[in-house]
Amino acid sequence: MSIIFKPKIPEFFADAPKPKAKEPKVAKKRKGARSWISIELSKSRTNRGSEWSPQELNILVDLRALAVPTLDCARLLKRSTVATRACIHTYDLYAAIKSKRKLQVKEVLLNA
């Protein structure tokens, strides 16, 4: 009895052509994400520090309360999308955005 396993390959597989190696895919150059706000803004972004001014935080809260996408908020504030998302998380702006939305809804209902 043998410990080594020897698979039994049928004879008709011996003459079969071997599969060709796959050619590497060439990555296509992707365009940046497009949005309605991208046309209106200039593309110049300065490399800013990590500090956010209170005015920028208020603008960010107002924009997010209006359900403006983070990509557009970043372009309006001339920051990166990652930095904008990180700012919301770091400064824990979720409660402020939620309360601002509630105020806006209440205002609309009172004026109707």
Order of alpha helices (4+ residues) and beta strands (2+ residues): alpha-alpha-alpha-alpha
